[in-house]
Amino acid sequence: MTQEQWGEIRQRLLKTVGQNNYTTWIEPMEPGGVANGIATLEVPTNFFGNYVSQNFSDLILHEINAEGITASRLNFVLNGQRNKTANPQPEAPRKTAVVARTTSNGIAGTAPLDPRFSFDNFVVGKPNELAHAAARRVAEGGPVTFNPLFLYGGVGLGKTHLMHAIAQELKLRKPEMNVLYLSAEQFMYRFVQALRDRKMMDFKELFRSVDVLMVDDVQFIAGKDSTQEEFFHTFNALVDQHKQIIISADRAPTDIKDLENRVKSRLQCGLVVDLHPTDYELRLGILQSKLGMQKKTYPDLQIEDGVLEFLAHRITSNVRELEGALTRLFAFASLVGRQIDMDLTQDCLADVLRSNERKITVEEIQRKVSEHYNIRLSDMIGPKRLRSYARPRQVAMYLSKQMTSRSLPEIGRRFGGRDHTTVMHGVRRIEELKQSDSQIAEDLELLSRALKS
Ligand SMILES: Nc1ncnc2c1ncn2[C@@H]1O[C@H](COP(=O)(O)OP(=O)(O)OP(=O)(O)O)[C@@H](O)[C@H]1O
């Protein structure tokens, strides 16, 4: 793809994604080649590539094809890594802030900080309140009370956001502090580079001279023995000097496989806090806060009441996907010139909604029903025929038939190896009672709502 073609494509993208998105996400990319239906774009960071891929790839592909270039997929490579040897290019100037002070030892430079990942933009709810409070405390830059702060949680739950927020806040409050933020992958890359260039002294000096070291996605160094070793020494040197360390990972230190025990135990010796999966209220709060940004980009678009609630209810996997869905919805609506209502939402996000469909299991149903009727799970599954066990059992069988794709024999097996005719009888009995017994009807309603949430 030539610069000229990319220029045309960019101009059209500006109209569809809006000025803000354009400046942040489209403008920094450089065009690469197109081969076998794959168009390559150069991006400044992996994070950047992931974000663009999740939020704008459909639109970009659409415009690339509109330019007469045939491509069905996009491939993102880091700036300057395409044809590195054949076509050496100077590193593109970074547009976002770099935290660490520049040094002259040839191995300085850190990950860019995303200005949107601030404390102000972080929505706090029950699942993340502890992690948020700990991050806030560390960002005050006061005396080191827990070292390290170890933040962990599943994909897209806000670990990187909190790390960037801490770094940016520290930069504001304590500009004299030397704060180094980087991913574990970059740590390894720098270590290998220093070894190769015989600059280990510089490497050690750089890492041991920081006031705050922040390493994102530390699980990456699992299984990489020499990097772990170096990380361990860096860690110890900084802790000895009472310098703050902040680490993030996708799981707790004890659960990171192939990480040496001494590293694990070091990582656990401060404060370990986790970001729990989001709940409905948090998801809705996040959507409401992100709505403001979209409205700035697309001031003419209206969003129908109930759409945000619908998304918060249905997209439960992670915040990144939730955010991506909102961005996509606005971009799509603006592209097709429609307002955002339920129909458009279902059309535009069919794939995301499908992949988020929650699979309810028979075991979950059994657990919820036994809690509801206050009986033991073992009594529900066991052989006792007492009415106080038999009725909840039939309710659970009925819900298993309605809410899962399990067959009657499969359900029977999960209820202590009962025959499929027993399950069928139970299901029919509850179907009858649902019509004649308002208490049972109410129980079913309550239980199915609780299971779906
Ligand atoms: N509580 C929150 N408030 C506002 N935005 C959030 C919140 N949690 C996550 N996000 C947003 O969700 C997206 C994903 O978050 P982030 O990159 O921090 O996830 P992560 O936990 O680091 O994921 P990964 O494991 O993939 O690195 C970001 O755009 C971030 O701003």
PDBQT file of the ligand as one rigid body, heavy atoms in Angstrom, charges set to zero:
ROOT
HETATM    1  N1  LIG A 501     -12.762   0.119  36.018  1.00  0.00    +0.000 N 
HETATM    2  C1  LIG A 501     -12.530   0.578  34.784  1.00  0.00    +0.000 A 
HETATM    3  N2  LIG A 501     -12.936   1.816  34.447  1.00  0.00    +0.000 NA
HETATM    4  C2  LIG A 501     -12.752   2.290  33.195  1.00  0.00    +0.000 A 
HETATM    5  N3  LIG A 501     -12.131   1.604  32.205  1.00  0.00    +0.000 NA
HETATM    6  C3  LIG A 501     -11.695   0.370  32.497  1.00  0.00    +0.000 A 
HETATM    7  C4  LIG A 501     -11.874  -0.209  33.791  1.00  0.00    +0.000 A 
HETATM    8  N4  LIG A 501     -11.343  -1.461  33.770  1.00  0.00    +0.000 NA
HETATM    9  C5  LIG A 501     -10.858  -1.645  32.544  1.00  0.00    +0.000 A 
HETATM   10  N5  LIG A 501     -11.064  -0.554  31.775  1.00  0.00    +0.000 N 
HETATM   11  C6  LIG A 501     -10.704  -0.378  30.353  1.00  0.00    +0.000 C 
HETATM   12  O1  LIG A 501     -10.694  -1.664  29.745  1.00  0.00    +0.000 OA
HETATM   13  C7  LIG A 501      -9.629  -1.777  28.819  1.00  0.00    +0.000 C 
HETATM   14  C8  LIG A 501      -8.759  -2.966  29.208  1.00  0.00    +0.000 C 
HETATM   15  O2  LIG A 501      -8.087  -2.652  30.417  1.00  0.00    +0.000 OA
HETATM   16  P1  LIG A 501      -6.540  -3.028  30.675  1.00  0.00    +0.000 P 
HETATM   17  O3  LIG A 501      -5.762  -2.930  29.404  1.00  0.00    +0.000 OA
HETATM   18  O4  LIG A 501      -6.090  -2.216  31.817  1.00  0.00    +0.000 OA
HETATM   19  O5  LIG A 501      -6.709  -4.544  31.062  1.00  0.00    +0.000 OA
HETATM   20  P2  LIG A 501      -5.646  -5.579  31.625  1.00  0.00    +0.000 P 
HETATM   21  O6  LIG A 501      -6.227  -6.086  32.893  1.00  0.00    +0.000 OA
HETATM   22  O7  LIG A 501      -4.299  -4.963  31.664  1.00  0.00    +0.000 OA
HETATM   23  O8  LIG A 501      -5.747  -6.714  30.519  1.00  0.00    +0.000 OA
HETATM   24  P3  LIG A 501      -4.600  -7.700  29.932  1.00  0.00    +0.000 P 
HETATM   25  O9  LIG A 501      -4.545  -8.838  30.854  1.00  0.00    +0.000 OA
HETATM   26  O10 LIG A 501      -5.162  -8.064  28.600  1.00  0.00    +0.000 OA
HETATM   27  O11 LIG A 501      -3.330  -6.931  29.836  1.00  0.00    +0.000 OA
HETATM   28  C9  LIG A 501      -8.890  -0.456  28.855  1.00  0.00    +0.000 C 
HETATM   29  O12 LIG A 501      -9.326   0.342  27.790  1.00  0.00    +0.000 OA
HETATM   30  C10 LIG A 501      -9.307   0.170  30.191  1.00  0.00    +0.000 C 
HETATM   31  O13 LIG A 501      -9.326   1.573  30.130  1.00  0.00    +0.000 OA
ENDROOT
TORSDOF 0
